[in-house]
Amino acid sequence: MSAGPRIAPSILSADFGRLADEVAAVTEAGADWIHLDVMDGHFVPNLTFGPKIVAAVRRASPLPFDAHLMVSRPDDWVQAFRDAGADSITVHAEASLHLHRTIQNVKQTGARVGVSLNPHTPLDVLDYVLDDLDLVLLMSVNPGFGGQSFIPQTLRKITALRKMIDARGLDVDIQVDGGVNTRTVFDVARAGADVFVAGSAVFGAPPYAAAISALRDLARKGLEARSAEDDASVGA
């Protein structure tokens, strides 16, 4: 995976009537990942798309496809989304009765594995699975709909997770989804995130190349600010 901030446009905000073209367009515009918000109408109050749609648009981009399964029975869908072309599969801690088993199921498919936490879910649910993960997705809105406002308390949660990951010496991405835009991305990066899911901030703000570049530049400045703060604390 590429170093530095990664911008992952969420196709939830794309024009579904021309979805493959939209995926191709953000790929050409400089996106790093394609984020797939999968909702089942049970775990969250919305219904989006299934594996067949993912397979249909997979040919439109060589970028990593990042599937975020907001579904009640994630184990039932892991293999189907992997077969459809997902390179990374993230499940919700709140949706899995046996989270460790679900993580192992994802790993067995060869996909990168992530766990997502809703805004109210504490980080301690990760204590005994963090070493098995490639990424943690922190929801900065309540999941189910695009275009919501960023929940400010998420910043403290990102910072705490970054400290947890660094203390263990792990190589685990922190991804943030919800209300990420040019007003929030600097602070999100400064808090410790390195993968930024943006829906309306990309698809609702054409031209896509300019939108992605603006998000990446602000995220990079946030990462630089965090690095400078870390250096200062070490030298103090």
N, C-alpha and C positions, 0 to 999 in steps of 0.2 A: 504494500500500500504506500501511496505517496506521503512524503513528509509535509509538515506544515498544515495550515487549516484546510479542511476539505468541505466543499459546499455540495450538499446533496438535495437537489430540487425534488420536492414531493409532487408526484403526478396527481395527487388528490386535487390540486388547484389547476391542473391542465384542462384544455378543451378535450373532453372525452370523445367528441365527434371526430377528432383528428389526432388521436392519442399517439400513434406511432410517429407522426410528423412532429408532434410536440417533444417526444423523447429524443428524436434525432436533432431537433433544433437546440435543445439545452445541451446536448452532447457537443455539438459544433460550437456552442457559445462558451464552452470551457468548464462545464460541470465536472465534478470529480466522481460522484456516485449518482445513481438514480434511486430515489427513495420510494418505496411502495407501501402505502398505508392501507393495509388489508383489514377491513371491518366486517363483522358478521351479523350486526343487528341484535346481538345478544350481549356480548361483553361490553360493547359500546352502542349507543343509540343511533347507529348509522350503518348503511350497507354499501360497500364499494365494489370490489371486483375479486375474482378468483384466479386460480392458476392458468386457466385458458387465456385470459386477457394478458397475463404476464408473458406467457409463451408467445402470444401474437406480437407483442411489442419488443420482445427480446432481440429480434433481428434488426431493430432500428438503432441499436447502440452497442458498442463493445465495452462500455463502462461497467463497473461492478453494480449489480442489481441488489439492493438492500431492502429485504422484505421485513416489514414491521407487522407482526401478526397480532392484531387486536381482536382476538377470537377466544371463545370460551373453552374450546378443546384443542389447544395448539398441537398436541401430539398427532391428532388425526390429519393435520395439514402439512406437517413439516416436509415429508417426502414429496408431496405433490408440488409444493412451491420450489423445492430443490430441482425436481425434474423439469419444471417450467423455466428454469434459468436463474433462480435466485442464488447469488454468490454468498450472501450473508442473510441469516435468519434470526430475527429477534423475537422473543416471546415475553409475555408479561408475567412477572412474579405472581401477580394477583390471580392469574388465570390457571396456574398450574398447581395441582394438588401435590405433585411430586417433582419439584423444580429440578433437582439434580438429575432425575431420570430424563426429563424433557431435554435438558442441556446435552446429555449424552446422546440422545436420539438425534439431535441436530448435528453434533460432532461426527456421528457415524455416517452421515450423508456426505461429509467432506466440505460442508459449508462452514463459514465463519459463524460463530454463535454469539448472540447478545441477549441480555436480559433488560427489560424495560420496567421502570418504576413510575407509577402514577404520582401526582404531586404530593399526596398525603402519605405515601408509603415510605417508611424509614429505611435508611441505608443498611441497617443491621441485618436485613433479610439476605444481604449479599455475603455475609461473613464467611459462610462455608462453601460458597460456589465461585467466588470472585477469581480464584486461581484458574478456573476452567474456562473463563470467558475471554473473548476477543474485544467485546465492547459492552458498555453499559449505556442504555438510552434513558435519559432523564426527561420525563414529560414536564414541560413548563406551561402546559395548559391541561385541563381535564380532557382526556381523549374522546374523540367522536366526531369532531367537526373542525374544518380548517378555518383560518381567519380569526382565531381568538387572540385575546391580549395576553401577553407574557405575564406570568405570576412572579413578582419580584423575589419572593422567598426562595425561589429556585436557585438564586445565585449562591446563597449560603450552602445549599445542598451540593452544588457543583464543587465548591471549594472543599467541602468536607470529603467528597468522593475522591477528588484529586489527591488530597493528603493520604487517604487510605491506600490508593493505588501506588503512590510513590513510596510510602512507608514499606510496602511489601516488595518493591522493586519489580512491579509487573508492567508488561507492555499491553495495556488495555485502553482502548479508545473511550473517550467520554463524548457521547453524542447527545445533542439537545434538540428537542422537537416541540414547537409551539410558540408562536409569536416572535420568531427569530426574523429580524429585519435590520435595516440600517440604523435604527434607533437603539437596538438591544444587543447586536452581535458583538460589539466591542466589549461590553461588560460580561457577556457570556464567555468569551474567549479569555478575558482577564481572570475570570473566576476559575478557569481550568479546563474548559471544553476544547475539543479539537475537531469535532465533526458537527456541522451545522445544517440541520434540515430546514429548508425554506420553501414554502409553498407559494402563497400569494406574493411574497417579496420577490419572487422570480417570475412566475407565470402571470402575475398581475401587474408587472412593472417592466414591460418591454422597452427597449430591446434587451433580450435576455443576456447577451454578452456584457452589457454595461451593468446590469443588475447583479450578475454573478461576480464581476470584477469588483464592484463596490463592496459587496459583502465580504469577499476574500481580503481586500485591502484593510477593511476595518477589523476583521478577525485577526489578521496578521499583526496589526498594531496592538490589539489586545493581548495576543500571545507575547509580544515583545515587552509590553508593560508588566506582565506577570513574571517574565524571566528577570527583568530588572529588579522587581520587588524581591524575588527569591535571592538574587545575588546580594542585594542590600541586607537582607535578614541574615544571610550567612556571614557577611562581613561585620555585622554589628557586634 
